[in-house]
C-alpha cells in the first residue's frame, strides 16, 4: 500500500476538521459580536464547509454500498434517516 504524503489527510479526518471549523463558525456567529462583513465572510466559509462535509458523507455512503454489494451498488437500499425508524 502506498504511503500518503504528510499533506494528504484521509476523507474522514478532512470531514472531522471541516465539521469542527463549521461548528466554531456557528458559535462565533451566534454570539452576535461579528461585524456584518465578518458575518458574511463566516457564512460564506460555512457554506463551503457544509458542502465539503456533505460530499464526504455521500462518498462514505457510496463506499459502504460498494462494500455491501459491489456487483450492484444501485440496488442497495438507502440508509434510514434518524427519524425514519418505525
C-alpha angles and dihedrals in degrees: 000000000000118000119243119236116248090252093057116089127190117256089247093053091045090050092050092048092049092048092049092050090047091052090050091051091051091051091051092048092048092057090065092221097115121097119242091259092049091047092052091049091048091048092050091049090047092054090052092049091047090053091049091051092047091050092049090051092050090050091049091051091050091050090052091049091050091049092047096050113359092178095056113018091159092061095055117108120253118249116266115251117239093258096043098083111122 
